[in-house]
Amino acid sequence: MKVEQYVCLVCGFNMIGFHPEHCPFCGAASNRFITAEECSARHKVLATPVNDKVTRLNSDPPLGLEHAAYHIETDHGPCWIDCPSSFDRSVRRADAILFTHHHFLGASNLYRELFSAEVHIHSKDSLHDICHPFPFDVRFEADFVHNGIQAFHVDGHTPGFTFYIFEDVLFICDYVFLADGGMKYNPFGPAGQTVAGGDRIMSYLEGRQLSTVCGYNYTIGYKEWKRRFDAGPVFEGY
């Protein structure tokens, strides 16, 4: 780690090259930061199989509001959807890190250097102030396919929000939350655009035969997830 880097214990956000008074993502005070080196010593990355090609990645012990990342073993090389907040040299490599959006960039700069991995994010999300210290190799602007992973840009929760499908697995991150047998839209975004993005997700999923959904803090069978999604997520604001 050649550049100073700090990790927020409240949300897991990595701050590269500077030590602010407050976390640029969640606003936590600087006494809630640890160095990236301390974070690596305290928090390892726990790998939990989802199926024979997909593995869930989480910091262990949990690191604040950190979202799960997912390792995908494709026929053309390993990829990640999103990135853990803690840097663990023992984790299985990735050739590419594909982001759903810019809120949880994790330690992607450190893994990029370790693995010589390409980091992909939608160009609209890359423009946000909190992204400026992070290196990106590919700023995409449209739907694409990478090593068999399909990417679908829907806007909504963030301007560049993108979900992914690999084989029969849907990677939706935090676009929707599971709650009380139903579903809620992520409230940290514009209501109208978030709901409209949900409609676009619905159209992309029409007729697809999927088995599993990988969310920001859950995995669930697609049939149950789709039942809740079809019933209509609510947007309650914040």
VENRALIN-V553252 format. One record per backbone hydrogen bond with DSSP energy under -0.5 kcal/mol. CO is the residue of the C=O (numbers start at 1). NH is the residue of the N-H. E is the energy in kcal/mol with one decimal. If there is no record, write none. Layout:
BEGIN
co: {CO,CO}
nh: {NH,NH}
e: {E,E}
END
This chain:
BEGIN
co: {4,5,6,7,8,10,13,14,15,15,21,23,28,29,30,32,34,35,36,37,38,39,42,44,44,46,46,48,51,53,54,54,55,56,57,58,60,62,63,69,70,71,72,72,74,77,78,78,79,80,80,81,84,86,88,95,96,96,97,97,98,100,104,105,107,107,108,109,110,111,112,112,118,118,119,119,120,121,122,123,124,125,128,128,129,131,138,138,140,144,146,148,148,149,150,151,152,155,158,161,161,163,164,165,166,168,168,169,170,170,171,172,173,175,177,179,182,183,184,187,190,191,192,193,194,195,196,197,198,199,200,201,202,203,205,208,211,212,213,213,214,214,216,218,220,221,222,223,224,225,226,227,228,229,234,234}
nh: {17,36,15,34,12,65,8,16,6,17,30,27,23,32,33,9,7,39,40,41,42,43,44,46,60,48,58,56,50,73,50,51,71,48,69,46,44,64,66,57,81,55,74,79,77,74,95,96,72,82,98,70,107,88,91,118,80,98,99,120,82,162,83,108,110,111,112,113,114,115,116,117,97,120,137,138,99,140,126,127,127,128,131,132,132,134,121,140,123,151,149,150,167,146,165,144,163,157,161,154,155,152,171,150,169,211,212,166,172,214,164,175,216,186,184,182,179,234,177,189,194,195,196,197,198,199,200,201,202,203,204,205,206,206,208,210,222,170,215,220,172,173,68,215,213,225,226,227,228,229,230,231,232,232,185,236}
e: {-3.6,-2.6,-3.4,-2.0,-2.3,-0.9,-2.4,-0.6,-2.4,-0.6,-1.6,-1.4,-2.6,-2.1,-1.7,-2.8,-3.3,-2.5,-2.3,-1.7,-2.0,-3.2,-0.5,-0.6,-3.4,-0.6,-2.0,-3.4,-0.5,-2.8,-3.0,-1.8,-3.1,-2.6,-2.3,-3.7,-2.5,-0.7,-1.8,-3.4,-2.7,-2.4,-1.1,-2.5,-1.1,-1.1,-3.3,-0.8,-3.5,-0.6,-3.2,-2.0,-2.8,-0.7,-1.6,-2.2,-2.6,-0.5,-0.6,-3.1,-2.5,-2.4,-0.6,-1.5,-0.8,-2.2,-2.5,-1.5,-2.4,-2.8,-1.2,-1.1,-2.7,-0.5,-2.1,-2.3,-2.2,-1.3,-1.8,-0.6,-0.7,-1.5,-1.8,-0.5,-1.3,-2.1,-2.2,-0.7,-2.9,-3.1,-2.5,-0.6,-0.6,-2.6,-2.1,-1.1,-2.2,-0.8,-1.6,-2.7,-1.3,-2.8,-3.2,-3.0,-2.4,-3.1,-1.7,-2.4,-0.7,-3.4,-1.8,-1.7,-1.7,-2.3,-2.7,-2.6,-1.4,-1.6,-3.4,-1.8,-2.5,-2.5,-2.2,-2.3,-1.8,-1.7,-1.7,-2.4,-2.3,-1.9,-2.2,-2.0,-0.8,-0.5,-2.2,-0.9,-2.2,-2.6,-0.6,-2.0,-1.7,-1.1,-2.6,-3.3,-2.9,-2.3,-3.3,-1.8,-1.9,-2.4,-3.2,-1.4,-0.6,-1.1,-3.1,-0.6}
END
